[in-house]
Amino acid sequence: MNTDKYRVKPDEKIMLTTFSTSENDEYSQEELQKKMIPEAVQKLQELHLKLNAEEEKGILVVLQAMDAAGKDEAISYIFSNLNAQGLKTLTLGKPTEQELSHDYLWRIHDGLPARGEIAILNRSHYEEVIAPRVHEILKGEPLPDELIDEKIWETRFRQINDFERYLSENGFPVVKFFFNVSKEEQRKRLLKRMKDPQKNWEFSFSDVEEREHWDDYQKIFEDMLGNTSTECAPWYVLPADNEEYSRYIITIVMNELLTELNPQFPVISDEEREKLDEYIKKLEAEGGEKQGDAGQ
């Protein structure tokens, strides 16, 4: 798979209509479910285990989209298979009063990875250059008036790029996935949630209300993607109408990034090896096993 096809080039002015919402010319649904995704996830598990053991670098994963585009399902079907000790997830909603009393990047800090971790932001700091633009709510926030001018979004794009570069240069590369769902597919998924009693809890009335601003959101997404996809923190635009294929793309991109990082299991010293062999013999003696039998 050529993942560059889905990657937004730095400073590229894009139109989301040029990206397919349902592309999959390579594999059947059965191939994706039974072969391609399981094999890719297995490789991701192996690479993540090395990342976690090495404890040198961490990865920040950003998932951004309209409602019902598939973010939660991507977490469930891909990332939930990873070692829980090296995984963390933060889901962001409407800012709280406490969060609004700080700078807009403050609230994501608890969701950032430690060394050896993959951290997932289900919605993210990008909310602060999306919803406030659609609903023009900045003036209702406790910001100094002089900060709210016609250049505020340009300023925030620069600040976000600087922040993500800072993370990358400190050993925490950032990778970002935008779920490009069509309006019609979103309509079907929302109806499914609304009609199924077991899925009603996933539905919010605001999901339907936000559809009234669909065109505004698309323009803002294009601006966001074009201004914040960088070499150190790229955006990938997923054909989100096809959930299986989107999950496969995510897994392949993650595997490419981890392969580039090349994490390795730590190698113990000669002194530690001697002590390890000593303790193996001690435990084998306790259990009465012959030397080398334990674990067979």
N, C-alpha and C positions, 0 to 999 in steps of 0.2 A: 504493500500500500504506500502511495506517495502522500504522506501527511501534509506536505507543503501546499497541497491543493486547498487545504482547509485553513491554512495559516494566513493571517492578515499581515501583510508586509508593513514595516515601520513607515509611518507618515503617509500611508496609502489612503486616499479618499475612496471610500467604498459605497456601494449601494447594495443593500441586503437582497434586493431582487435578483442580483447576479449570482447569489449563492442559492443552491437548491435546498429546499426544505425536506425533500424525500428521496434523495439520491441513494441508490444502491445497485450498481450494475455488475458487481463482482460476485456476490454470494447469495444463495437462497436463504430464506429465513431459517430453514432446518440446519443448513451448514453453519450459520452464525450461532445458533442456539446450542448445537451439539458438538461442534468442533472448533470453530474459529475463536469464539469468545472464551470457552473453557481453557483452551491452550494458551491464549494470551494472558488470561487471569493467572494461570499457574506460573507463567514466567514472571508476572508482576509480583506474585507472592514470594518467589525465590529472590528477586532483586530487592524487594522491600525488606526481607529478613536480613540480608547483608547490610542494607542501609541502617537498619535498626541496631544491628550488632556493632557496626563500625562506629556509630555515634559521632560522625564528623560533619555531615551535611544534613539538611532537612529540606523538604519541598513544600511550598505553599500552592495549593490548588484552589482556583477561584471558579465557582459555578454561577453563571448569571443568565437570567432569562425572564420571559413573561411567565405568568402562572400556568401550571399544567404542562410545562414544556419537557419535563422529565428529569429534573435535577435530583429529586429525592430517590427516584428509581435507579439512577446511575450510582448513587451512593450505596443503595441496597444491593445491587447486582454486581458491582465491581469492588468498591472499597471495603465493604463489610467482610470480604473474604481475606483481608489482610490481618496480620498480627495486631491484635487490639492494643498491645503495649506500645506500638509505634505508630498509632493512628489517633487523630483527634478531629472532631467536627464541631463547627460553630455555625448555627443558623441565626441569621440576623432578621429582625422584624423592624417595625417602626421604632425609631429612637426613643428611649426613655428620657425622663426629665434629667436624670443623672448624666446620661450620655450626651445630651444636648448642652450640658454645662461644661463639657470638655471640647477639645478640637475634634473634628469629624473622623480622624483616624484612630482616636483613642479606643473606641469600643471594639476594634478588631484585635487588639493586642493579646487578649486571653486566647484568641484562636490561632495565634502564630505558632509554627512548629518549633520544637526543641531540636537539637542535633540528634539525628536518627529517626525523626518523625516525618510522616506525611500529614499535613494539616489541611482540612477542607473547609472552605468558607462557602456555605450554602446561602447565597446572596452575600454581599460583601461591602467593602468601602465604596464600590461603584454605585451603590444605592444613592450616595450623596451627590452624584452628578446625573442622576436620572429622575427620581421622583420629585425632588425640589424644582426641577425645570418644568416638568409636566404640570405640576399643580401650583407653581409659583409660591412656595411656602417659606422661602428663606426669610422674608421680612417678619415672619412670626416666630423666628428662632432668635435666641439671645446672642446675636452677632452684632459687632459694631457696624454702624451704618456705612462707614467708609469702606468696608470690605465688600459690600454688596453693590457691585457696579457691573457694567457690561462685559468686563473681562474676568469675572469670577470663575467661569467654567474653564476658560483657558488657563487661569492660574491653578485651578484644582487639577486639571490634567497634568500640568507640569509637576505639581507637588506629588501626585500619585506616581508618576514616572520616576521621580527622584527617590521616593520611598521604596519602590520596588527594585530600583537599581541598588539602593543601599542594602536591601535584603540579599539580593543576588551576590553582591560583592563581599558579603559576610558569610557566604556559604549556604544561602537559602534561596535557590532559584524559584522563580514563580512561573506557573503555567495556568492559562485562563481559557475556559471553555464557555462559549456563548451558544445557547440552544436556540437555533433558528427555526421556530415552529410557525406554521402558517395559521392564519386566523381561523380558517375552516377546521383544521385539525384541533386547535384549541377549543373551538366550540363543541366538537364531538366529545372531547375529554372532560370538559366541564359538565356537559349533560350527563355523562356516565357517572361522574361523582355525585351529581345532584339526584339521580334516579336510583342509585344503589344505596340502601340504608347503611350498609357496612362501609361505604365510602363517604357518607355525608360529613363525617368529621374532618375530611380533607378539604371540604368546600368552604369558601368564605364569600359572602355577598359582594365584597369588594372585588373579587376576581372578575365578576361580570361587569361591575361598574367601571373597572379599569379598561375594559374592551372599548369603551366609548372614546378612549384616547389612543387607540391603536396606532393611527398614523403618526401622532406626535411621538409615541414611544419608538417607532421604527426610525424616525429621523434622528432622535437622540442617541439611539443605539449605534447608528452609523457614525455619528460624530465621536462617540466614546471609543468605538473600535478603531477608527482611523487615527485618533490622537493618542491612544494608550497602548497600542501593540508595538512592542520594542524587541530588540534582539534578546534582552535578558528576561523579558516577561511578555511572551507573545500571546495573542488571542488566536483561538481556533474556532471557526464557525461551523457548527454541527448541523447536519440535515435532520433536525429533531423530530420531524414527522415519522421518521423511521427510527424508532427507539433502539432496536437491536443494533443497527449499524452505527448509530451514534455512540453507543456503549463500546462497540468494538474500536472505533476511532480513538476514543478517550484512552482505552487500555493500550493501544499501540503507541500513542503519543507518550504516555507515562513510561512505557518500556523503553522507548527511544531515549527519553531524558535520563532514566536511571542507568541505561547502558553507557551513556556518555559520562555520567558521574562515576561509573565503574566502582561501586562500593565492594569492599572485600571483608571477609570474616577476619577478625583479629588473629594474629599469630602469637602464640604464647612463647615466652622466653625459655631458654634451656633450663633455668632454675625452676620455673613454674612447671615445666614438663616433668622434671624429676619429682617434684612434689605431687603432681597429678598421678604419676605412676605409683608413688608410695601410697596415696589415698585409695587408689583402685585396689591395690593388694590388700589394704586394710579392710575395705568393705567386702571384698571377696572372701577374706578369712572369716569375717563375721557370719557370712551366710553359708560357709562351708563349700563354696564353689571352687572348682579348679581354676587356676589362673587363666583369665581370658574368657571364661564362660559367661560372666555377667552380661546381660543385655541380649544374649542370643536366644 
